Each structure stands twice: as structure tokens, then as C-alpha cells.
Amino acid sequence: MRLGVLDVGSNTVHLLVVDAHPGARPLPAHSHKTDLRLAQLLDEAGAITPDGVERLVESVREALAAAEDKGVEELLPFATSAVREAANGDEVLARVHEETGVALRVISGEDEARLTFLAARRWYGWSAGRLLVLDIGGGSLEIAYGTDEEPDVCVSLPLGAGRLTAGRLPGDPPDAEDVRALRKDVRTQIARVVGEFSRFGAPDHVVATSKTFKQLARLAGAARSAEGLYVQRELKRKSLEEWVPRLAAMPAAERALLPGVSEGRAAQLPAGALVAEAAMDLFGVETLEICPWALREGVILRHLDHMPAP
């Protein structure tokens, strides 16, 4: 069957269309993406602005039209951090449902971590052993660890690249004092949860998902996306540590000219790099691998697992 996953995230509204059935690998058929940046469309009270709601409704309408054009049989719509934590989240969900007919399911941060972990486990298989998965989104950082398909421990922290940029790094380039203060706070928050993971022992394999990690890996010399899903891509902490101060010193327009960095994400990259560096350092990770599958694939896999076999 042809499934569509509609992901309303902090940065984008992303429709992923796949051909899938239970027991088979989902095959991507189409992708439709709108850069919305909901995490930055908030008022002083933390509510999504009227303009932001209008743009969200229109983005969902466009995604629905694309899904219909591509023959999607079933749509799996969900929302993450930006809607989950908005002061008017319930009203936004009701408005989207009223105007488009789409009932967005809000996924908790812990469920984000679980579903992303499931996707990584299926991608790498049992031979990966004890798996540590890091995922930097627009609104939050998810960390999960385990030996099975369900993680032994997972956490979600409010350390997304979009959220931190909007709230903590307003300058272009950001002020050096703001960068230092953010670096300290990020490390404090991650350090609080490291102990929950370390009691399970060192991981055998560390992987990362998300656009932020993919862009950082590309800067550090990883293969271009055009070279395909199956090329192994790594990010070394030593390379990342060299890039962090360079990214923070550049204006966004200059960052957008770097290999693999999109114009829409360039402003968020210093904050994302600070989070990535802190996570790798505090978890003692020298090298991690970039996983092609993430939350959207996890949602698909979980859905397929609950379908009866043909």
C-alpha cells in the first residue's frame, strides 16, 4: 500500500510518501516539504501567532493535495515539539482539523525518541549491539539507548536548534557572550541526564539522525546526499570541535554557502553544532554514524507492525 507520513515539526511540514507492507522495507516514493519554522512563529506568551497558524493550515492543505496526487491510501499525520509546547496548541490542532480535516496526533518527546530509536535499530539491525541514538530537531534533542527495538532509556530535552537560535542567539553572527552562555546551559542540561544512560554500559554503536547532524557531517567531509543512502557517513568530534567556533563567527549568508548547508537552516547551525558537540563530549563519543532513517520512518514502521500480514 502507499502510505503518507505528514510530519508537522518545528522547522518544516514534511510529507513523506512510501510504498510499504508488513515485513518489507518502506520504499520512498515522494517527498513534499514546506519550510515553516513554527518554533520561530511564537508570540511573547509562547503561542503560535495568527500568521503562523494560517501558514500551518495552508502547508497542511498543500501536503494533502500532494498526497492525493501521489495516490496515498492512508495518511499518518503527527506534530512534534512546536505544537506540543505552544501555549495555544489545542486551539491550533482544532483549527487545522476544522479547516483541513486532518487530525494531527501530538507525539511526546519520549515517543519521538522511541520511534527514532526503532528506525535506527531496523536500519542497522541486531549486529549493532547496544545502540545510542542522538537526534537534534528544531525544538528538542532526543537521546535513546538500548539493546532491543524498544530503548532501555530515552529522554527529550528542550535543546532544538530552532528553539535555541530564536531564544538565545538573536545576532547574525551571534554575540560571543551569547554563544558562551548557551554553551554552558546546553552542557548543564545534557550532563543532568548522562547518568541515566551510563549505568547501562558503553554503547557498541552511536548514531545520529536529523538535518543538523547531516549538515555537520557534510561539513566535516562526509559524502553528499546525492551519493545515496547506503554510503556510510560519519562525524568525528575532533572535526566538529574545529567547526563550532567557525560557524558561530560567520553570518548566516556565509554559512549558507558551505557544502551541504541549506539557506533555510544556516541560521540554526551554530546552535545545533553546540548541542551536537556537547552531546558527543558528555557521552564520550569520538565518532558517530549518520542514520538515514529517523522519526518519520519510525512512525511508518510502528504502523506496519500493527497491521495484519497479507
Short mmCIF file of the C-alpha atoms (twelve columns), coordinates in Angstrom:
data_MODEL
# 
_entry.id   MODEL 
# 
loop_
_atom_site.group_PDB 
_atom_site.id 
_atom_site.type_symbol 
_atom_site.label_atom_id 
_atom_site.label_alt_id 
_atom_site.label_comp_id 
_atom_site.label_asym_id 
_atom_site.label_seq_id 
_atom_site.Cartn_x 
_atom_site.Cartn_y 
_atom_site.Cartn_z 
_atom_site.pdbx_PDB_model_num 
ATOM 1   C CA . MET A 1   0.000   0.000   0.000  1 
ATOM 2   C CA . ARG A 2   1.038   3.610   -0.392 1 
ATOM 3   C CA . LEU A 3   1.373   5.413   2.945  1 
ATOM 4   C CA . GLY A 4   1.906   9.076   3.625  1 
ATOM 5   C CA . VAL A 5   3.506   10.432  6.792  1 
ATOM 6   C CA . LEU A 6   2.732   14.082  7.497  1 
ATOM 7   C CA . ASP A 7   5.259   15.471  9.975  1 
ATOM 8   C CA . VAL A 8   4.481   18.916  11.407 1 
ATOM 9   C CA . GLY A 9   7.795   19.746  13.028 1 
ATOM 10  C CA . SER A 10  9.453   22.825  14.460 1 
ATOM 11  C CA . ASN A 11  11.184  23.603  11.157 1 
ATOM 12  C CA . THR A 12  9.128   22.018  8.379  1 
ATOM 13  C CA . VAL A 13  5.841   20.483  7.367  1 
ATOM 14  C CA . HIS A 14  7.073   17.367  5.602  1 
ATOM 15  C CA . LEU A 15  5.046   14.771  3.721  1 
ATOM 16  C CA . LEU A 16  6.899   11.519  3.045  1 
ATOM 17  C CA . VAL A 17  5.168   9.051   0.720  1 
ATOM 18  C CA . VAL A 18  6.323   5.431   0.803  1 
ATOM 19  C CA . ASP A 19  5.303   2.109   -0.699 1 
ATOM 20  C CA . ALA A 20  5.141   -0.370  2.138  1 
ATOM 21  C CA . HIS A 21  3.610   -3.523  3.558  1 
ATOM 22  C CA . PRO A 22  4.263   -5.530  6.741  1 
ATOM 23  C CA . GLY A 23  7.623   -7.268  6.754  1 
ATOM 24  C CA . ALA A 24  9.064   -5.177  3.909  1 
ATOM 25  C CA . ARG A 25  11.386  -2.201  3.806  1 
ATOM 26  C CA . PRO A 26  9.440   1.035   3.150  1 
ATOM 27  C CA . LEU A 27  10.421  2.416   -0.257 1 
ATOM 28  C CA . PRO A 28  10.364  6.227   -0.612 1 
ATOM 29  C CA . ALA A 29  8.135   7.366   -3.473 1 
ATOM 30  C CA . HIS A 30  7.763   11.117  -2.974 1 
ATOM 31  C CA . SER A 31  8.701   13.924  -0.593 1 
ATOM 32  C CA . HIS A 32  6.937   17.281  -0.215 1 
ATOM 33  C CA . LYS A 33  8.367   19.828  2.202  1 
ATOM 34  C CA . THR A 34  7.443   23.336  3.319  1 
ATOM 35  C CA . ASP A 35  9.894   25.367  5.412  1 
ATOM 36  C CA . LEU A 36  7.600   26.838  8.057  1 
ATOM 37  C CA . ARG A 37  9.773   27.296  11.181 1 
ATOM 38  C CA . LEU A 38  6.909   27.143  13.657 1 
ATOM 39  C CA . ALA A 39  9.378   27.348  16.549 1 
ATOM 40  C CA . GLN A 40  10.131  30.918  15.469 1 
ATOM 41  C CA . LEU A 41  6.485   31.949  14.910 1 
ATOM 42  C CA . LEU A 42  5.628   32.413  18.573 1 
ATOM 43  C CA . ASP A 43  4.413   35.461  20.474 1 
ATOM 44  C CA . GLU A 44  5.701   36.570  23.879 1 
ATOM 45  C CA . ALA A 45  3.292   34.213  25.639 1 
ATOM 46  C CA . GLY A 46  4.625   31.193  23.732 1 
ATOM 47  C CA . ALA A 47  1.582   30.873  21.462 1 
ATOM 48  C CA . ILE A 48  1.808   30.316  17.718 1 
ATOM 49  C CA . THR A 49  0.915   33.623  16.080 1 
ATOM 50  C CA . PRO A 50  -2.214  34.029  13.916 1 
ATOM 51  C CA . ASP A 51  0.046   34.298  10.873 1 
ATOM 52  C CA . GLY A 52  1.822   31.109  11.924 1 
ATOM 53  C CA . VAL A 53  -1.494  29.268  12.254 1 
ATOM 54  C CA . GLU A 54  -2.621  30.467  8.817  1 
ATOM 55  C CA . ARG A 55  0.643   29.333  7.270  1 
ATOM 56  C CA . LEU A 56  0.398   25.963  9.013  1 
ATOM 57  C CA . VAL A 57  -3.136  25.392  7.718  1 
ATOM 58  C CA . GLU A 58  -2.043  26.279  4.197  1 
ATOM 59  C CA . SER A 59  1.002   23.992  4.434  1 
ATOM 60  C CA . VAL A 60  -1.186  21.081  5.553  1 
ATOM 61  C CA . ARG A 61  -3.572  21.763  2.655  1 
ATOM 62  C CA . GLU A 62  -0.645  21.677  0.198  1 
ATOM 63  C CA . ALA A 63  0.609   18.412  1.695  1 
ATOM 64  C CA . LEU A 64  -2.873  16.885  1.416  1 
ATOM 65  C CA . ALA A 65  -3.060  17.837  -2.245 1 
ATOM 66  C CA . ALA A 66  0.355   16.271  -2.854 1 
ATOM 67  C CA . ALA A 67  -0.716  13.093  -1.045 1 
ATOM 68  C CA . GLU A 68  -3.838  12.854  -3.173 1 
ATOM 69  C CA . ASP A 69  -1.832  13.424  -6.362 1 
ATOM 70  C CA . LYS A 70  0.520   10.585  -5.417 1 
ATOM 71  C CA . GLY A 71  -2.273  8.129   -4.627 1 
ATOM 72  C CA . VAL A 72  -1.745  7.864   -0.871 1 
ATOM 73  C CA . GLU A 73  -4.164  5.320   0.640  1 
ATOM 74  C CA . GLU A 74  -3.591  6.186   4.278  1 
ATOM 75  C CA . LEU A 75  -2.175  9.305   5.901  1 
ATOM 76  C CA . LEU A 76  -0.342  9.234   9.246  1 
ATOM 77  C CA . PRO A 77  -0.312  12.864  10.471 1 
ATOM 78  C CA . PHE A 78  1.552   13.942  13.588 1 
ATOM 79  C CA . ALA A 79  3.027   17.017  15.266 1 
ATOM 80  C CA . THR A 80  6.053   17.365  17.496 1 
ATOM 81  C CA . SER A 81  7.695   19.967  19.729 1 
ATOM 82  C CA . ALA A 82  6.449   23.271  18.259 1 
ATOM 83  C CA . VAL A 83  2.749   22.392  18.512 1 
ATOM 84  C CA . ARG A 84  3.192   20.224  21.607 1 
ATOM 85  C CA . GLU A 85  4.639   23.081  23.642 1 
ATOM 86  C CA . ALA A 86  2.761   26.029  22.150 1 
ATOM 87  C CA . ALA A 87  0.543   27.842  24.644 1 
ATOM 88  C CA . ASN A 88  -2.336  27.575  22.162 1 
ATOM 89  C CA . GLY A 89  -1.507  24.067  20.920 1 
ATOM 90  C CA . ASP A 90  -5.014  22.672  21.431 1 
ATOM 91  C CA . GLU A 91  -6.575  25.571  19.543 1 
ATOM 92  C CA . VAL A 92  -4.101  25.141  16.694 1 
ATOM 93  C CA . LEU A 93  -4.889  21.427  16.423 1 
ATOM 94  C CA . ALA A 94  -8.625  22.179  16.377 1 
ATOM 95  C CA . ARG A 95  -8.176  24.834  13.694 1 
ATOM 96  C CA . VAL A 96  -6.131  22.508  11.465 1 
ATOM 97  C CA . HIS A 97  -8.748  19.760  11.857 1 
ATOM 98  C CA . GLU A 98  -11.652 22.125  11.181 1 
ATOM 99  C CA . GLU A 99  -10.113 23.618  8.034  1 
ATOM 100 C CA . THR A 100 -8.366  20.595  6.509  1 
ATOM 101 C CA . GLY A 101 -9.947  17.521  8.079  1 
ATOM 102 C CA . VAL A 102 -6.526  16.377  9.307  1 
ATOM 103 C CA . ALA A 103 -6.380  15.285  12.946 1 
ATOM 104 C CA . LEU A 104 -2.764  15.775  13.942 1 
ATOM 105 C CA . ARG A 105 -1.558  13.381  16.627 1 
ATOM 106 C CA . VAL A 106 0.804   15.086  19.045 1 
ATOM 107 C CA . ILE A 107 3.811   12.890  19.797 1 
ATOM 108 C CA . SER A 108 5.550   13.321  23.148 1 
ATOM 109 C CA . GLY A 109 9.286   13.905  23.294 1 
ATOM 110 C CA . GLU A 110 9.847   10.451  24.759 1 
ATOM 111 C CA . ASP A 111 7.820   8.857   21.969 1 
ATOM 112 C CA . GLU A 112 9.863   10.814  19.432 1 
ATOM 113 C CA . ALA A 113 12.962  9.257   20.941 1 
ATOM 114 C CA . ARG A 114 11.421  5.755   20.946 1 
ATOM 115 C CA . LEU A 115 10.255  5.919   17.343 1 
ATOM 116 C CA . THR A 116 13.559  7.342   16.112 1 
ATOM 117 C CA . PHE A 117 15.356  4.586   18.004 1 
ATOM 118 C CA . LEU A 118 13.141  1.965   16.353 1 
ATOM 119 C CA . ALA A 119 14.016  3.357   12.919 1 
ATOM 120 C CA . ALA A 120 17.746  3.294   13.696 1 
ATOM 121 C CA . ARG A 121 17.552  -0.241  15.086 1 
ATOM 122 C CA . ARG A 122 15.780  -1.508  11.978 1 
ATOM 123 C CA . TRP A 123 18.301  0.250   9.736  1 
ATOM 124 C CA . TYR A 124 21.390  -1.162  11.459 1 
ATOM 125 C CA . GLY A 125 19.959  -4.459  12.727 1 
ATOM 126 C CA . TRP A 126 20.823  -6.556  15.746 1 
ATOM 127 C CA . SER A 127 24.505  -6.639  14.870 1 
ATOM 128 C CA . ALA A 128 24.780  -3.008  16.021 1 
ATOM 129 C CA . GLY A 129 24.516  -4.261  19.612 1 
ATOM 130 C CA . ARG A 130 23.930  -1.615  22.267 1 
ATOM 131 C CA . LEU A 131 22.764  1.412   20.324 1 
ATOM 132 C CA . LEU A 132 22.915  5.084   21.334 1 
ATOM 133 C CA . VAL A 133 20.821  7.391   19.136 1 
ATOM 134 C CA . LEU A 134 21.021  11.209  19.096 1 
ATOM 135 C CA . ASP A 135 18.510  13.395  17.261 1 
ATOM 136 C CA . ILE A 136 18.569  17.217  17.157 1 
ATOM 137 C CA . GLY A 137 15.293  18.656  15.907 1 
ATOM 138 C CA . GLY A 138 14.071  22.211  15.615 1 
ATOM 139 C CA . GLY A 139 12.544  22.205  19.090 1 
ATOM 140 C CA . SER A 140 14.162  19.394  21.053 1 
ATOM 141 C CA . LEU A 141 17.047  16.963  21.456 1 
ATOM 142 C CA . GLU A 142 16.138  13.283  21.762 1 
ATOM 143 C CA . ILE A 143 18.525  10.679  23.176 1 
ATOM 144 C CA . ALA A 144 17.778  6.946   23.341 1 
ATOM 145 C CA . TYR A 145 19.799  3.850   24.251 1 
ATOM 146 C CA . GLY A 146 19.053  0.137   24.197 1 
ATOM 147 C CA . THR A 147 19.769  -3.389  23.069 1 
ATOM 148 C CA . ASP A 148 16.335  -4.208  21.641 1 
ATOM 149 C CA . GLU A 149 13.801  -2.376  19.449 1 
ATOM 150 C CA . GLU A 150 12.398  -0.541  22.472 1 
ATOM 151 C CA . PRO A 151 15.056  1.614   24.175 1 
ATOM 152 C CA . ASP A 152 16.084  0.912   27.756 1 
ATOM 153 C CA . VAL A 153 16.174  4.650   28.437 1 
ATOM 154 C CA . CYS A 154 15.191  7.732   26.450 1 
ATOM 155 C CA . VAL A 155 14.921  11.447  27.170 1 
ATOM 156 C CA . SER A 156 13.798  14.591  25.372 1 
ATOM 157 C CA . LEU A 157 15.399  17.947  26.204 1 
ATOM 158 C CA . PRO A 158 14.314  21.440  25.020 1 
ATOM 159 C CA . LEU A 159 17.535  21.875  23.055 1 
ATOM 160 C CA . GLY A 160 16.362  22.072  19.460 1 
ATOM 161 C CA . ALA A 161 18.403  24.160  17.032 1 
ATOM 162 C CA . GLY A 162 15.486  26.410  16.042 1 
ATOM 163 C CA . ARG A 163 14.300  26.991  19.592 1 
ATOM 164 C CA . LEU A 164 17.785  27.890  20.855 1 
ATOM 165 C CA . THR A 165 18.514  30.172  17.915 1 
ATOM 166 C CA . ALA A 166 15.287  32.137  18.320 1 
ATOM 167 C CA . GLY A 167 15.550  32.391  22.088 1 
ATOM 168 C CA . ARG A 168 19.269  32.580  22.788 1 
ATOM 169 C CA . LEU A 169 21.242  33.595  19.678 1 
ATOM 170 C CA . PRO A 170 19.481  36.607  18.122 1 
ATOM 171 C CA . GLY A 171 22.537  38.160  16.456 1 
ATOM 172 C CA . ASP A 172 23.880  37.483  12.985 1 
ATOM 173 C CA . PRO A 173 26.514  36.370  13.653 1 
ATOM 174 C CA . PRO A 174 25.612  35.685  17.283 1 
ATOM 175 C CA . ASP A 175 27.329  37.619  20.029 1 
ATOM 176 C CA . ALA A 176 30.284  35.741  21.543 1 
ATOM 177 C CA . GLU A 177 28.905  36.169  25.066 1 
ATOM 178 C CA . ASP A 178 25.556  34.701  23.988 1 
ATOM 179 C CA . VAL A 179 27.363  31.721  22.457 1 
ATOM 180 C CA . ARG A 180 29.357  31.114  25.653 1 
ATOM 181 C CA . ALA A 181 26.261  31.367  27.834 1 
ATOM 182 C CA . LEU A 182 24.317  28.983  25.603 1 
ATOM 183 C CA . ARG A 183 27.212  26.511  25.511 1 
ATOM 184 C CA . LYS A 184 27.233  26.430  29.322 1 
ATOM 185 C CA . ASP A 185 23.461  25.938  29.619 1 
ATOM 186 C CA . VAL A 186 23.358  23.216  26.945 1 
ATOM 187 C CA . ARG A 187 26.101  21.259  28.675 1 
ATOM 188 C CA . THR A 188 24.412  21.631  32.057 1 
ATOM 189 C CA . GLN A 189 21.138  20.213  30.753 1 
ATOM 190 C CA . ILE A 190 22.744  17.277  28.936 1 
ATOM 191 C CA . ALA A 191 25.032  16.485  31.882 1 
ATOM 192 C CA . ARG A 192 21.975  16.071  34.133 1 
ATOM 193 C CA . VAL A 193 20.791  13.034  32.150 1 
ATOM 194 C CA . VAL A 194 24.087  11.312  31.275 1 
ATOM 195 C CA . GLY A 195 23.932  9.204   34.436 1 
ATOM 196 C CA . GLU A 196 20.615  7.666   33.352 1 
ATOM 197 C CA . PHE A 197 22.441  6.180   30.352 1 
ATOM 198 C CA . SER A 198 25.876  5.366   31.763 1 
ATOM 199 C CA . ARG A 199 24.516  2.792   34.188 1 
ATOM 200 C CA . PHE A 200 23.626  0.598   31.189 1 
ATOM 201 C CA . GLY A 201 27.229  0.495   29.986 1 
ATOM 202 C CA . ALA A 202 29.034  1.899   26.966 1 
ATOM 203 C CA . PRO A 203 27.209  1.653   23.632 1 
ATOM 204 C CA . ASP A 204 28.559  -0.557  20.860 1 
ATOM 205 C CA . HIS A 205 27.356  1.800   18.134 1 
ATOM 206 C CA . VAL A 206 26.471  5.501   18.225 1 
ATOM 207 C CA . VAL A 207 24.320  7.012   15.502 1 
ATOM 208 C CA . ALA A 208 22.683  10.364  14.869 1 
ATOM 209 C CA . THR A 209 19.716  11.440  12.792 1 
ATOM 210 C CA . SER A 210 18.326  14.839  11.731 1 
ATOM 211 C CA . LYS A 211 19.222  17.536  9.255  1 
ATOM 212 C CA . THR A 212 21.531  19.228  11.760 1 
ATOM 213 C CA . PHE A 213 23.776  16.195  12.154 1 
ATOM 214 C CA . LYS A 214 23.713  15.511  8.408  1 
ATOM 215 C CA . GLN A 215 24.865  19.044  7.627  1 
ATOM 216 C CA . LEU A 216 27.599  18.928  10.264 1 
ATOM 217 C CA . ALA A 217 28.832  15.602  8.904  1 
ATOM 218 C CA . ARG A 218 28.877  17.020  5.378  1 
ATOM 219 C CA . LEU A 219 30.968  19.982  6.569  1 
ATOM 220 C CA . ALA A 220 33.371  17.528  8.154  1 
ATOM 221 C CA . GLY A 221 33.843  15.692  4.844  1 
ATOM 222 C CA . ALA A 222 31.027  13.139  4.651  1 
ATOM 223 C CA . ALA A 223 29.614  12.123  1.270  1 
ATOM 224 C CA . ARG A 224 26.933  14.248  -0.406 1 
ATOM 225 C CA . SER A 225 23.319  13.089  -0.177 1 
ATOM 226 C CA . ALA A 226 23.350  12.595  -3.953 1 
ATOM 227 C CA . GLU A 227 25.700  9.641   -3.466 1 
ATOM 228 C CA . GLY A 228 22.850  7.619   -1.953 1 
ATOM 229 C CA . LEU A 229 21.502  6.234   1.303  1 
ATOM 230 C CA . TYR A 230 23.930  3.374   1.615  1 
ATOM 231 C CA . VAL A 231 27.172  5.345   1.734  1 
ATOM 232 C CA . GLN A 232 28.488  5.348   5.297  1 
ATOM 233 C CA . ARG A 233 28.686  8.874   6.703  1 
ATOM 234 C CA . GLU A 234 30.494  9.705   9.913  1 
ATOM 235 C CA . LEU A 235 31.020  12.717  12.140 1 
ATOM 236 C CA . LYS A 236 34.131  12.902  14.309 1 
ATOM 237 C CA . ARG A 237 34.094  15.008  17.445 1 
ATOM 238 C CA . LYS A 238 37.521  16.442  16.646 1 
ATOM 239 C CA . SER A 239 36.239  17.808  13.324 1 
ATOM 240 C CA . LEU A 240 33.089  19.157  14.947 1 
ATOM 241 C CA . GLU A 241 35.096  20.975  17.626 1 
ATOM 242 C CA . GLU A 242 37.005  22.775  14.875 1 
ATOM 243 C CA . TRP A 243 33.806  23.844  13.124 1 
ATOM 244 C CA . VAL A 244 31.852  25.146  16.132 1 
ATOM 245 C CA . PRO A 245 33.754  28.454  16.590 1 
ATOM 246 C CA . ARG A 246 33.970  28.963  12.831 1 
ATOM 247 C CA . LEU A 247 30.208  28.606  12.393 1 
ATOM 248 C CA . ALA A 248 29.490  30.934  15.309 1 
ATOM 249 C CA . ALA A 249 31.721  33.633  13.806 1 
ATOM 250 C CA . MET A 250 30.052  33.567  10.365 1 
ATOM 251 C CA . PRO A 251 26.876  35.406  9.330  1 
ATOM 252 C CA . ALA A 252 24.070  33.127  8.130  1 
ATOM 253 C CA . ALA A 253 24.537  34.150  4.483  1 
ATOM 254 C CA . GLU A 254 28.136  32.936  4.603  1 
ATOM 255 C CA . ARG A 255 27.184  29.656  6.288  1 
ATOM 256 C CA . ALA A 256 24.632  29.028  3.529  1 
ATOM 257 C CA . LEU A 257 27.491  28.873  1.020  1 
ATOM 258 C CA . LEU A 258 29.173  25.982  2.844  1 
ATOM 259 C CA . PRO A 259 28.903  22.426  1.444  1 
ATOM 260 C CA . GLY A 260 25.646  20.747  2.413  1 
ATOM 261 C CA . VAL A 261 24.222  23.709  4.328  1 
ATOM 262 C CA . SER A 262 20.783  24.842  3.162  1 
ATOM 263 C CA . GLU A 263 19.851  28.519  3.220  1 
ATOM 264 C CA . GLY A 264 16.843  27.798  5.412  1 
ATOM 265 C CA . ARG A 265 18.891  26.023  8.093  1 
ATOM 266 C CA . ALA A 266 22.012  28.200  8.020  1 
ATOM 267 C CA . ALA A 267 20.862  30.463  10.858 1 
ATOM 268 C CA . GLN A 268 20.283  27.484  13.172 1 
ATOM 269 C CA . LEU A 269 23.555  25.702  12.563 1 
ATOM 270 C CA . PRO A 270 25.684  27.304  15.328 1 
ATOM 271 C CA . ALA A 271 23.126  26.339  17.990 1 
ATOM 272 C CA . GLY A 272 22.793  22.844  16.533 1 
ATOM 273 C CA . ALA A 273 26.566  22.472  16.458 1 
ATOM 274 C CA . LEU A 274 26.830  23.474  20.119 1 
ATOM 275 C CA . VAL A 275 24.279  20.811  21.064 1 
ATOM 276 C CA . ALA A 276 25.942  18.142  18.912 1 
ATOM 277 C CA . GLU A 277 29.387  18.899  20.319 1 
ATOM 278 C CA . ALA A 278 28.109  18.854  23.910 1 
ATOM 279 C CA . ALA A 279 26.272  15.553  23.443 1 
ATOM 280 C CA . MET A 280 29.262  13.848  21.843 1 
ATOM 281 C CA . ASP A 281 31.634  15.177  24.505 1 
ATOM 282 C CA . LEU A 282 29.497  14.392  27.562 1 
ATOM 283 C CA . PHE A 283 28.618  10.908  26.291 1 
ATOM 284 C CA . GLY A 284 32.262  10.240  25.425 1 
ATOM 285 C CA . VAL A 285 31.607  9.770   21.709 1 
ATOM 286 C CA . GLU A 286 34.594  10.213  19.408 1 
ATOM 287 C CA . THR A 287 32.841  9.157   16.179 1 
ATOM 288 C CA . LEU A 288 29.198  8.641   15.286 1 
ATOM 289 C CA . GLU A 289 27.468  7.420   12.145 1 
ATOM 290 C CA . ILE A 290 24.657  9.248   10.366 1 
ATOM 291 C CA . CYS A 291 21.492  7.136   10.103 1 
ATOM 292 C CA . PRO A 292 19.310  7.772   7.014  1 
ATOM 293 C CA . TRP A 293 16.136  6.765   8.861  1 
ATOM 294 C CA . ALA A 294 14.586  8.808   11.656 1 
ATOM 295 C CA . LEU A 295 11.230  9.734   13.194 1 
ATOM 296 C CA . ARG A 296 9.087   9.569   10.044 1 
ATOM 297 C CA . GLU A 297 10.374  6.089   9.218  1 
ATOM 298 C CA . GLY A 298 9.806   5.059   12.831 1 
ATOM 299 C CA . VAL A 299 6.160   6.137   12.595 1 
ATOM 300 C CA . ILE A 300 5.765   4.080   9.408  1 
ATOM 301 C CA . LEU A 301 7.456   1.010   10.891 1 
ATOM 302 C CA . ARG A 302 5.339   1.127   14.059 1 
ATOM 303 C CA . HIS A 303 2.192   1.436   11.950 1 
ATOM 304 C CA . LEU A 304 3.204   -1.529  9.775  1 
ATOM 305 C CA . ASP A 305 3.979   -3.616  12.848 1 
ATOM 306 C CA . HIS A 306 0.356   -3.266  13.937 1 
ATOM 307 C CA . MET A 307 -1.106  -4.185  10.564 1 
ATOM 308 C CA . PRO A 308 -2.220  -7.777  9.906  1 
ATOM 309 C CA . ALA A 309 0.003   -9.672  7.482  1 
ATOM 310 C CA . PRO A 310 -1.484  -10.077 3.988  1 
# 
